[in-house]
Amino acid sequence: MTAIKTRRNGITSDDSRAELERRALLSARLFADSMRSLYSELERVTDAPVSMHRALNAITAQPGLQASQLASRLGVSRPAASQLLRVLVSRGWAVRRRSDVDQRVVHIHLTAAGQKLVKSTSGRAVGALQRAVRGLSLADLERIAHAVPMLIERLPKRTARRPAA
């Protein structure tokens, strides 16, 4: 089967598509490498996986949230959030407090050590992407919000997940 090529300014549509695909692949690889580098540095400096930093930042943004809310904010299952929370508590970065109103409800708060860690790592990896996104125009945000999920959908599905902590 022969592809039909249309010429515009001496460039075939096949040529321009191939160039766009090449640029998109390069951009996606550079993005992934940049984030991996930022996360690796953060993990090396703090001896904690980035998932813990995401959880600490979520708790910082909403002190007193519940484990189910943490799971939702992080996009992980409740058991994964519970495991992550156990590690945060064991490291002395977070505490669980029962609600005064309803003893069945447990709220999560950062300890002084957790707050210190968040403050000392502010700007490293976690938050860097959010700041970069905030600097984009509405048109760019719309394009990214539309294109990235489509790209992710076309990637092979992961069969095994690493633990959150």
Steps between C-alpha positions, in 0.01 A plus 500: 500500500644834396443804714352800324722799543383856468753771436492839665800730471707206379431291813283190488243437769691180583817704554330754726328224702829315545665823615217572746522144635877536542458830684221361720711195592799719581288729714338211687841341565650828619202554730524149646877530545468842666240376748697180568809708573312735736339205681830313529669803654214545747508132598880508538497811720217384727529121483127487432309408184321774315164345595571601861573855393177514303312382809678756721409776257138385488483505880666842505241633256211355702597434863266254667398314189392138535676197351228459236547864398876449485449199272276705275740794483792271417306286255579178686292227662399529866730209601792672323422827679476315833840337442648836406350656811644224720847579366454876548393440861786257564749758372350759732379726219125463557255417775146366504252678728147386577228756444358663813156482341506142369758259641468279189651776286879532492669816374858517372735780603868564445735498795761771547749264330263453206447874467875555513556243225236658277646845558858386433406320178253757371574561135672168442310276259167495684352836420738567211256356249208688658692828475590426138136424416381819672726699267329374184235684304140378504537384140811296587329356808205391287728334243696315767188399693361357178813341351677341798211269602469388137872421492483312832200303374708376206786379720512135610320443829716417799441152631679528834504807722772591740385571856426867566758519779 
